[in-house]
Amino acid sequence: MSTDSQTGAAPGTDGRRGALGLSAMVATAVGVVVVQSTMITMLNGAGIGGINFLLAIGFSALLALSYVLSFAELSLMLPRSGSVSAYTEAALGPGLAIVATLSGYVAVALLGIPAELVLVDTLLEQVAPSLTATLRYPSLLLLALFCALNLRGVDLFARLQSGLVTIMFTGLFAIGIIGLSRSDVTIVSTALTLGALDVRVAVSLVALAIWGLVGLEFVCPMIGDARNARRDVPRSMLIGLVMIVAVYGLFCLAALVMLPADKLTGATAHMDLALAVFGPQARVAFAVLALLGSATLLNTVLASVSRMIQGMAQSGQLPALLARQNRQGAPVWALLVFTLAIGAVRAPLGMDASAILTLTVAAAGCWLVAYIIVHLDLMVLRWRLPQRARPFRSPWFPLPQVLGILGMGYVFLNISPTPEMAAPIYKNVAFMLGGTLLYSLVWTLLVMRRNPLRPDLTGVLHDAPTPAQPHAAR
């Protein structure tokens, strides 16, 4: 995806027709959560908290709505592939822009994607042991495949993403609905006993639940390839949020009435649920479904985060080499380096699936930090640029942003679902945040030679027009 050499604005946001319609944008928004690691995390939460986890999903949905509103306004006000880095540099300076993007997206991917790849290999070891015996880590071939496919450009990405997400949502809804339909009414009513509700327990599980509701903003780096950015960017995130809450609410509810708690907290809870609903004959079919979910995650993250990296390089926040793109408009060097980094983190993990929950909760903590920064970005830019055109305005401003910051801050401080997990979770978070903060200071002071906390509005005040609604879509 190219950008204007003078402004850094993404093409296609001025009304020119792009490759991504609403369905592809929705598929991008939900593509990082209909995956194995999220299924297991959500089922683990249900096993730990019972019906309280359904309440935690409700709380998480409100926090997710707050970040969706902030991203929707910022992405159309500053339509750039750099996304978070562009918003934060304009509002809070290049130092925090680097921290927000590297810790909230690159670091999260380096925690979450290897965890997902471990699950891919663990699943293949169960259903195709000869394959894992021959290749050891087949997931690395899957990673390389989707890197190659993304190098072909956004047209192929759009076709793959819509198909993969449709299959995944159909499968998860089927498990939830059929699981509930086959359950005894007494068991369902017992599982939903309101007397078991405990708000404190639900709040302690929000960090787990929100892992299933993050990543809707992955449409924002793709804004230059949207057919109708003004309409479809906000709409795709809101539709995606409703879809995710519905599918995981049903999925977890079916799990509560079909499986005991010790099964729900296991490393293969998603497979156990599928077998409980459909029987042993469903093992291979569900394995294929789970692998398609992993493919959806790889397709989304490689496409979106590589464009964030490209946008940072265009702003001087990363080496200029990472800004280059091929003839298909793919950020070739950003994509290759990012893919190699994921592979380098995955290889030492071996086949240990027991660390998945710790890795995903730590990644959720890093993501919350990025969301808090984005809320601050919107509040600052509303004050500093009151006349700036905003095709979408966050309703009830600044209430969603203030509540989002307070809620996410509280969840971050109470992120561990169990006391014994607190130390490894915060250790991972500290390592990722500390590393990105150190890089940010060194790069901005010694390479960019700028004050890391001084906002830069130069590009904002001279950039391309805000997204217009294409005539073809009217």
C-alpha positions as CSV (number, residue, x, y, z in Angstrom):
1,M,0.0,0.0,0.0
2,S,1.6,3.2,-1.1
3,T,1.4,6.6,0.5
4,D,1.7,10.1,-0.8
5,S,5.4,11.0,-0.7
6,Q,4.6,14.5,0.6
7,T,2.0,13.8,3.1
8,G,2.2,10.2,4.2
9,A,-1.6,9.9,3.7
10,A,-2.8,6.6,2.4
11,P,-4.2,6.4,-1.1
12,G,-7.8,5.4,-1.6
13,T,-9.0,7.6,1.3
14,D,-10.0,10.4,-1.0
15,G,-12.8,8.5,-2.7
16,R,-10.9,6.3,-5.1
17,R,-12.1,2.8,-5.4
18,G,-10.1,0.3,-3.4
19,A,-10.1,-3.5,-3.1
20,L,-11.7,-3.8,0.3
21,G,-15.5,-3.7,0.6
22,L,-17.5,-3.8,3.8
23,S,-17.4,-7.6,4.1
24,A,-13.7,-7.8,3.7
25,M,-13.3,-4.9,6.2
26,V,-15.5,-6.8,8.8
27,A,-13.4,-9.9,8.1
28,T,-10.3,-8.0,8.8
29,A,-11.7,-6.5,12.0
30,V,-12.6,-9.9,13.5
31,G,-9.8,-11.9,11.9
32,V,-7.5,-11.9,15.0
33,V,-10.0,-13.3,17.4
34,V,-11.7,-16.3,15.7
35,V,-8.5,-18.3,16.3
36,Q,-7.3,-21.2,18.5
37,S,-5.6,-19.2,21.2
38,T,-8.6,-17.0,21.7
39,M,-11.0,-20.0,21.8
40,I,-8.9,-21.6,24.5
41,T,-8.5,-18.4,26.5
42,M,-12.2,-17.8,26.5
43,L,-13.0,-21.3,27.5
44,N,-10.3,-21.1,30.2
45,G,-12.1,-18.0,31.5
46,A,-15.4,-19.9,31.5
47,G,-13.8,-22.7,33.5
48,I,-12.4,-20.4,36.1
49,G,-15.4,-18.1,36.5
50,G,-18.4,-19.9,35.4
51,I,-21.4,-17.6,34.7
52,N,-19.2,-14.7,36.0
53,F,-17.2,-15.0,32.8
54,L,-20.3,-14.1,30.7
55,L,-20.5,-11.0,32.8
56,A,-16.8,-10.3,32.2
57,I,-17.5,-10.5,28.4
58,G,-20.2,-7.8,28.9
59,F,-17.8,-5.5,30.7
60,S,-15.1,-6.2,28.1
61,A,-17.6,-5.3,25.3
62,L,-18.1,-1.8,26.9
63,L,-14.3,-1.3,27.0
64,A,-14.0,-2.5,23.4
65,L,-16.8,-0.1,22.3
66,S,-14.8,2.8,23.8
67,Y,-11.7,2.0,21.8
68,V,-13.7,1.4,18.6
69,L,-15.2,4.9,18.9
70,S,-11.8,6.5,19.4
71,F,-10.2,4.6,16.5
72,A,-13.1,5.3,14.2
73,E,-12.7,9.1,14.7
74,L,-8.9,9.1,14.5
75,S,-8.6,6.9,11.5
76,L,-10.8,9.1,9.3
77,M,-9.3,12.3,10.7
78,L,-5.8,11.1,10.0
79,P,-6.1,8.4,7.3
80,R,-2.7,6.9,7.3
81,S,-1.3,3.4,7.1
82,G,0.8,4.0,10.3
83,S,-2.4,4.1,12.3
84,V,-1.5,4.4,16.0
85,S,1.9,5.8,15.3
86,A,0.5,8.6,13.2
87,Y,-2.2,9.5,15.7
88,T,0.2,9.4,18.7
89,E,3.0,11.4,17.0
90,A,0.5,14.2,16.2
91,A,-0.9,14.2,19.7
92,L,1.8,13.1,22.2
93,G,5.1,13.0,20.2
94,P,7.2,10.4,18.4
95,G,8.4,8.7,21.6
96,L,5.0,7.5,22.8
97,A,4.1,6.9,19.1
98,I,6.9,4.3,18.9
99,V,6.0,2.8,22.3
100,A,2.2,2.5,21.5
101,T,2.8,0.8,18.1
102,L,5.7,-1.5,19.0
103,S,4.3,-2.6,22.4
104,G,0.6,-2.6,21.5
105,Y,1.0,-4.4,18.1
106,V,4.4,-5.7,17.2
107,A,5.1,-6.9,20.7
108,V,1.6,-8.3,21.1
109,A,2.1,-10.2,17.8
110,L,5.4,-11.6,19.0
111,L,3.6,-12.9,22.1
112,G,0.3,-14.0,20.5
113,I,1.3,-15.4,17.1
114,P,4.0,-17.8,18.4
115,A,1.4,-19.0,21.0
116,E,-1.0,-19.7,18.2
117,L,1.6,-21.5,16.2
118,V,2.4,-23.8,19.1
119,L,-1.3,-24.7,19.2
120,V,-1.2,-25.4,15.4
121,D,1.7,-27.9,16.0
122,T,0.1,-29.4,19.0
123,L,-3.1,-30.0,17.1
124,L,-1.3,-31.4,14.1
125,E,0.6,-33.7,16.4
126,Q,-2.7,-35.2,17.5
127,V,-4.4,-35.6,14.1
128,A,-1.3,-36.0,11.8
129,P,1.6,-37.2,14.0
130,S,3.7,-38.3,10.9
131,L,3.6,-34.7,9.6
132,T,5.0,-33.2,12.9
133,A,7.5,-36.1,13.1
134,T,8.8,-35.2,9.6
135,L,8.7,-31.4,9.7
136,R,8.9,-30.8,13.5
137,Y,7.2,-27.4,13.4
138,P,4.7,-27.4,10.4
139,S,3.3,-24.1,11.7
140,L,6.4,-22.3,10.4
141,L,5.5,-23.5,6.9
142,L,2.0,-22.0,7.4
143,L,3.6,-18.7,8.5
144,A,5.8,-18.7,5.4
145,L,2.8,-19.4,3.2
146,F,0.8,-16.5,4.4
147,C,3.8,-14.2,4.2
148,A,4.1,-15.2,0.5
149,L,0.4,-14.7,-0.1
150,N,0.5,-11.2,1.5
151,L,3.4,-10.3,-0.8
152,R,0.9,-10.7,-3.6
153,G,-1.0,-7.6,-2.5
154,V,-4.4,-6.7,-0.9
155,D,-6.7,-8.2,-3.6
156,L,-5.7,-11.8,-2.7
157,F,-5.8,-10.8,1.0
158,A,-9.4,-9.7,0.7
159,R,-10.6,-12.9,-1.0
160,L,-8.8,-15.1,1.5
161,Q,-10.0,-13.2,4.5
162,S,-13.7,-13.1,3.8
163,G,-13.8,-16.8,3.0
164,L,-11.8,-17.8,6.1
165,V,-13.8,-15.7,8.5
166,T,-17.1,-16.9,7.1
167,I,-16.1,-20.5,7.7
168,M,-14.8,-19.8,11.2
169,F,-17.9,-17.9,12.4
170,T,-20.2,-20.5,10.9
171,G,-18.3,-23.3,12.8
172,L,-18.3,-21.4,16.1
173,F,-22.0,-20.5,16.0
174,A,-22.8,-24.1,15.1
175,I,-20.9,-25.4,18.1
176,G,-22.7,-22.9,20.4
177,I,-26.2,-23.4,19.1
178,I,-26.1,-27.2,18.6
179,G,-24.3,-27.6,22.0
180,L,-27.1,-25.7,23.8
181,S,-29.9,-27.5,21.8
182,R,-28.5,-30.9,23.0
183,S,-28.2,-29.8,26.6
184,D,-30.8,-30.7,29.3
185,V,-32.9,-27.6,30.3
186,T,-32.1,-28.3,34.0
187,I,-28.4,-28.2,33.3
188,V,-28.7,-24.9,31.4
189,S,-30.8,-23.3,34.1
190,T,-28.3,-24.4,36.8
191,A,-25.4,-23.0,34.8
192,L,-27.2,-19.7,34.5
193,T,-28.1,-19.4,38.2
194,L,-27.9,-15.7,38.9
195,G,-27.1,-16.3,42.5
196,A,-23.7,-17.4,41.4
197,L,-22.9,-14.0,40.1
198,D,-20.0,-12.2,41.7
199,V,-19.0,-8.8,40.2
200,R,-15.5,-9.0,41.8
201,V,-14.9,-12.3,40.2
202,A,-16.2,-11.0,36.8
203,V,-13.9,-8.0,37.0
204,S,-10.9,-10.2,37.7
205,L,-11.7,-12.0,34.5
206,V,-12.0,-9.0,32.2
207,A,-8.4,-9.3,31.1
208,L,-9.1,-12.8,29.8
209,A,-12.4,-11.8,28.2
210,I,-11.0,-8.7,26.5
211,W,-8.5,-10.9,24.6
212,G,-11.5,-12.1,22.6
213,L,-12.5,-8.5,21.8
214,V,-9.2,-6.8,20.8
215,G,-7.9,-6.1,17.4
216,L,-11.1,-4.6,15.8
217,E,-8.9,-1.6,14.8
218,F,-6.8,-3.7,12.5
219,V,-9.0,-2.3,9.7
220,C,-7.4,1.1,10.2
221,P,-4.0,0.4,8.6
222,M,-5.9,-1.0,5.6
223,I,-7.8,2.3,5.2
224,G,-6.0,3.2,2.0
225,D,-7.4,0.1,0.3
226,A,-11.0,0.6,1.4
227,R,-13.7,1.3,-1.2
228,N,-15.6,3.6,1.0
229,A,-13.5,4.4,4.1
230,R,-15.9,7.0,5.6
231,R,-18.8,4.5,5.8
232,D,-17.0,1.1,6.2
233,V,-14.2,1.8,8.7
234,P,-16.6,2.6,11.7
235,R,-19.3,0.2,10.5
236,S,-16.9,-2.7,10.1
237,M,-15.6,-2.3,13.7
238,L,-19.1,-2.0,15.2
239,I,-20.5,-5.0,13.3
240,G,-17.4,-7.0,14.2
241,L,-17.8,-6.2,17.9
242,V,-21.5,-7.4,17.9
243,M,-20.5,-10.6,16.0
244,I,-17.7,-11.4,18.4
245,V,-19.7,-10.8,21.5
246,A,-22.5,-13.0,20.1
247,V,-20.3,-15.9,18.9
248,Y,-18.2,-16.1,22.0
249,G,-21.1,-15.7,24.4
250,L,-22.8,-18.7,22.8
251,F,-19.5,-20.6,22.6
252,C,-18.8,-20.1,26.3
253,L,-22.4,-20.8,27.3
254,A,-22.4,-24.1,25.4
255,A,-19.1,-25.0,27.1
256,L,-20.5,-24.3,30.6
257,V,-23.3,-26.8,30.1
258,M,-21.3,-29.4,28.1
259,L,-18.0,-29.7,29.9
260,P,-16.8,-29.8,33.6
261,A,-14.5,-27.0,34.8
262,D,-11.4,-29.1,34.7
263,K,-11.9,-29.7,31.0
264,L,-12.5,-26.0,30.3
265,T,-9.2,-25.0,31.9
266,G,-7.2,-27.5,29.8
267,A,-4.9,-26.7,26.9
268,T,-7.2,-28.4,24.4
269,A,-10.5,-27.2,25.7
270,H,-11.7,-26.2,22.2
271,M,-11.2,-29.7,20.9
272,D,-12.9,-31.2,24.0
273,L,-15.9,-29.0,23.4
274,A,-16.2,-29.9,19.8
275,L,-16.0,-33.6,20.6
276,A,-18.6,-33.2,23.4
277,V,-21.0,-31.6,20.9
278,F,-20.4,-33.6,17.8
279,G,-18.8,-36.8,19.0
280,P,-15.4,-38.4,18.2
281,Q,-16.0,-38.3,14.5
282,A,-15.7,-34.5,14.6
283,R,-12.0,-34.6,15.5
284,V,-10.6,-34.1,12.0
285,A,-13.3,-31.6,10.9
286,F,-12.7,-29.4,14.0
287,A,-8.9,-29.7,13.5
288,V,-9.4,-28.3,10.0
289,L,-11.6,-25.5,11.4
290,A,-9.1,-24.6,14.1
291,L,-6.3,-24.5,11.5
292,L,-8.4,-22.2,9.3
293,G,-8.7,-19.9,12.4
294,S,-5.0,-19.8,12.7
295,A,-4.7,-19.0,9.0
296,T,-7.2,-16.1,9.5
297,L,-5.0,-14.7,12.3
298,L,-1.8,-15.0,10.3
299,N,-3.5,-13.3,7.3
300,T,-4.8,-10.4,9.3
301,V,-1.8,-9.7,11.5
302,L,0.8,-10.0,8.7
303,A,-1.2,-7.6,6.5
304,S,-2.1,-5.0,9.1
305,V,1.0,-4.9,11.4
306,S,3.4,-4.9,8.4
307,R,1.6,-1.8,7.2
308,M,1.9,-0.2,10.7
309,I,5.6,-0.9,10.5
310,Q,5.7,0.6,7.0
311,G,3.9,3.7,8.3
312,M,6.4,4.1,11.2
313,A,9.3,3.8,8.7
314,Q,7.7,6.5,6.5
315,S,7.5,8.7,9.6
316,G,11.2,8.1,10.4
317,Q,10.4,6.0,13.5
318,L,12.0,2.9,12.1
319,P,14.7,2.3,9.4
320,A,13.7,3.6,6.0
321,L,14.2,0.2,4.4
322,L,11.0,-1.0,6.0
323,A,9.0,1.6,4.1
324,R,9.6,0.0,0.7
325,Q,6.9,-1.8,-1.2
326,N,6.7,-4.1,-4.1
327,R,4.8,-3.7,-7.4
328,Q,1.7,-5.2,-5.8
329,G,1.7,-2.5,-3.1
330,A,2.7,-4.8,-0.3
331,P,5.2,-3.5,2.3
332,V,7.8,-6.1,1.3
333,W,10.6,-5.5,3.8
334,A,8.3,-4.8,6.7
335,L,6.5,-8.0,6.0
336,L,9.6,-10.2,5.6
337,V,11.3,-8.8,8.8
338,F,8.1,-9.2,10.8
339,T,7.6,-12.8,9.6
340,L,11.2,-13.7,10.5
341,A,10.8,-12.2,13.9
342,I,7.7,-14.3,14.6
343,G,9.5,-17.4,13.5
344,A,12.5,-16.6,15.7
345,V,10.2,-16.3,18.8
346,R,8.2,-19.4,18.0
347,A,11.1,-21.9,17.5
348,P,12.4,-21.9,21.1
349,L,9.0,-22.5,22.6
350,G,9.0,-26.1,21.4
351,M,5.6,-27.9,21.9
352,D,4.7,-26.5,25.3
353,A,1.1,-25.4,25.2
354,S,0.9,-24.8,28.9
355,A,2.3,-21.2,28.6
356,I,-0.5,-20.1,26.2
357,L,-2.6,-18.5,28.8
358,T,0.3,-16.5,30.4
359,L,1.4,-15.3,26.9
360,T,-2.1,-14.2,25.8
361,V,-2.9,-12.3,29.0
362,A,0.4,-10.5,28.9
363,A,-0.3,-9.6,25.3
364,A,-3.7,-8.3,26.4
365,G,-1.9,-6.1,28.9
366,C,0.3,-4.6,26.3
367,W,-2.7,-4.0,24.1
368,L,-4.5,-2.2,26.9
369,V,-1.6,0.2,27.2
370,A,-1.9,1.0,23.5
371,Y,-5.6,1.6,23.8
372,I,-5.1,4.0,26.7
373,I,-2.7,6.0,24.6
374,V,-5.2,6.1,21.7
375,H,-7.9,7.5,24.0
376,L,-5.4,10.2,25.1
377,D,-4.6,10.9,21.4
378,L,-8.2,11.6,20.6
379,M,-8.7,13.8,23.7
380,V,-5.6,15.9,22.9
381,L,-6.4,16.2,19.2
382,R,-9.9,17.3,19.9
383,W,-8.4,20.1,22.0
384,R,-5.5,21.0,19.6
385,L,-7.3,20.7,16.3
386,P,-10.9,21.7,17.0
387,Q,-11.6,22.7,13.3
388,R,-10.2,19.5,11.8
389,A,-12.7,17.7,9.6
390,R,-14.0,14.6,11.3
391,P,-16.2,12.3,9.1
392,F,-17.0,10.3,12.2
393,R,-17.3,11.9,15.7
394,S,-17.2,9.8,18.8
395,P,-20.6,10.2,20.5
396,W,-20.8,11.5,24.1
397,F,-17.1,12.7,24.0
398,P,-15.1,12.5,26.3
399,L,-17.2,10.1,28.4
400,P,-16.3,6.9,26.5
401,Q,-12.6,7.8,26.5
402,V,-12.4,8.7,30.2
403,L,-14.3,5.5,31.2
404,G,-12.2,3.5,28.8
405,I,-8.9,4.8,30.3
406,L,-10.2,4.2,33.9
407,G,-11.6,0.8,33.0
408,M,-8.5,-0.4,31.1
409,G,-6.2,0.9,33.8
410,Y,-8.1,-1.0,36.5
411,V,-8.0,-4.2,34.4
412,F,-4.3,-3.8,33.8
413,L,-3.6,-3.5,37.5
414,N,-5.7,-6.6,38.1
415,I,-4.7,-8.5,35.0
416,S,-3.9,-11.9,36.5
417,P,-6.9,-14.4,36.6
418,T,-5.1,-16.3,39.4
419,P,-2.5,-15.2,42.0
420,E,0.2,-17.6,40.8
421,M,0.0,-16.3,37.2
422,A,0.7,-12.7,38.2
423,A,4.5,-12.8,38.3
424,P,5.1,-14.4,34.8
425,I,2.4,-12.2,33.2
426,Y,3.8,-8.9,34.6
427,K,7.3,-10.1,33.8
428,N,6.4,-10.5,30.1
429,V,4.6,-7.2,30.1
430,A,7.6,-5.4,31.7
431,F,10.0,-7.0,29.2
432,M,8.0,-5.8,26.2
433,L,7.2,-2.3,27.5
434,G,10.7,-1.8,28.8
435,G,12.3,-2.9,25.5
436,T,10.1,-0.6,23.4
437,L,10.6,2.3,25.7
438,L,14.3,1.9,25.6
439,Y,14.3,1.7,21.8
440,S,12.0,4.7,21.6
441,L,14.3,6.9,23.7
442,V,17.5,5.9,21.8
443,W,15.9,6.2,18.3
444,T,14.2,9.6,18.9
445,L,17.1,11.2,20.7
446,L,20.1,9.8,18.7
447,V,18.7,9.0,15.3
448,M,15.6,11.3,14.8
449,R,17.3,14.0,17.0
450,R,13.9,15.1,18.3
451,N,12.2,15.6,21.6
452,P,10.4,12.3,22.2
453,L,7.5,14.1,23.8
454,R,7.0,17.0,21.4
455,P,4.0,16.5,19.1
456,D,4.5,16.9,15.4
457,L,1.5,18.4,13.6
458,T,3.4,19.3,10.4
459,G,2.1,16.4,8.4
460,V,-1.4,16.7,9.9
461,L,-1.8,20.2,8.8
462,H,-0.6,19.6,5.2
463,D,-1.9,16.1,4.5
464,A,-4.4,14.7,2.0
465,P,-8.2,15.4,2.2
466,T,-10.1,13.3,4.7
467,P,-12.0,10.3,3.2
468,A,-14.9,11.1,1.0
469,Q,-17.7,8.8,0.1
470,P,-17.2,7.4,-3.4
471,H,-19.9,8.1,-6.0
472,A,-20.0,4.4,-6.8
473,A,-21.2,3.7,-3.3
474,R,-23.9,6.3,-3.1
